[in-house]
Amino acid sequence: MFIAASYEYLTFIDLSPYPQWLVVLVGSLLAALLIWLMIKLLKGALWLLLFAVLIGGVAWAGWLLWKM
């Protein structure tokens, strides 16, 4: 090919200038923060699901009672 473009993509961040203990510490803290956020989101989603089931069940039972 006459015109061939070759691109070099950076697929990772070079952390070699930093001390290994610092990379592990920051990575661990970021992973813990991500897990904590996922726990909070899951807890909120489960509360919403609980209230949706309660409200939906009561409404459905009321509708069935009304139709009798």
Secondary structure as UniProt FT lines:
FT   TURN            16..17
FT   HELIX           20..67
//
